[in-house]
Amino acid sequence: MSAELLSILALIVMFVIATVFPVNLGALALVGAFLVGTLAAGMSTDDILGAFPGSLFVILVGVTLLFAIATNNGTVDWLVRAAVHLVRGRLAAIPIVVFAISALLTAVGAPAPAVAAILAPIAFGFAADYRIHPMLIGLMVAHGTQAGAFSPISVLGGIVNGVTRDAKLPVDDLVLFLSSFAFNAGAAAVVFFIFGGRHLVNRGAVSPDAPAPSPAASTPATSSPAASLAASPSGGAATGPSSGASAAGSSSGGSAPAAAATAVSVETADDAAAPEPVPDASDAGSGGLRLTPHQALTLTGIVALCLAVLVFKLDVGLTAVTVAVVLSLTSPRTNKGAVERVAWPTVLLICGVVTYVGVLQEIGTVDYVGSAVAAIGIPLLVALLICYVGGVVSAFASTVGILGALVPLAVPLLNQGTLGPVAMIAALSVSSAIVDVSPFSTTGALLVANVRGMERDAFYRKLLAYGAAIVVVGPLAAWAVLVAPGWLG
């Protein structure tokens, strides 16, 4: 058996084991990378370790550490109240605003993981305090970042257009950008109604000056298991050493942490029509937006992170760690325990799987699959299968890397003149990027690591199911709309 086929078989076996036994899939993936890389492909240890996503590891640790500090000292809650003021208390507008801001930032050149790292913790804080389904707010961040990801001045847009020009194929910046925006906006609209958006409309507005409703004081939910909020001091997902053990979600086969036993049922998408608690008038007014000195310093650090990443193009992970360390030194007592709140099992899960996929790429498994697909000889079917290869692999690996590899693979097919190159490149780009909602992608991993208002393992399971659905539907929809009709050259 070839190393390529053996590596695919090993991946399937790992998923089966992680489903049946309480073993972290990330740990299994590291073992798989070591055994497959060493025994089947003859890779050196340095080459195997070179596939470890060091940058992603630092991003996950740095961002979750920074926002653990911001949660401890109340800065995230302050940002939530400020967001209520911004939309004049209209809760239904918040997911739309989150999507629009995410799309705008990536469209002007910010990397999608950086935007997700900055916006996700703030958006989840709002969702937890105002009983908005975490999946709704999280997917608005994810699809928003991808909606603007292929503008002519964006990172992905520049890469795809550059690879296409190098392959001597026609380029249409506007079609590429609008295709990505339209598909992700459509997905966001579906998400809005699936995860409780219509109930947010029915709930109307809350007073911008009122304190956030306490989950414990909310109307009890009737059934949905997604309705439990871990009763942690911050109002977020269960955190700390005991709860972190569940972050690997269903892939590890573990049960919910003991801390989840204290969870309280609150309103979810199915019962979100209950009236808002009446705010205490004594808490209203501008005083609700006053900052303590340490909150002001934390907010300054978050703004500095945004500027460093978006303007000066510094690494988001290293910058976040730097800001977190500075904040820890300014108030050691307040920030005690923040390191324990980093989602370590999630970090292991994501980094382990990405390492194994890196070994697959080094072995040549991705090129092997792509070449086998391209040899079929039926242009429309080949186009669909290439879109699926891009979607499936990108759900676990770098979107940039996949597009850089698959666009050249599609050149012989496009040179036949049967398919429109502009349509095919747009469909391949959409297929490879829209699946970044997967919990194994950088953006999806950041959502899992920062979720509040829902047990992390429950959120992971829902995001995994949604990501799987997108992997199935996304490439097919992109092919059906852009390639099959033959209306684009």
Summary of the structure (lengths in Angstrom):
residues: 489
radius of gyration: 22.5
end to end distance: 41.3
largest distance: 73.0
contacts: 1843
relative contact order: 0.17
helix: 69%
strand: 1%
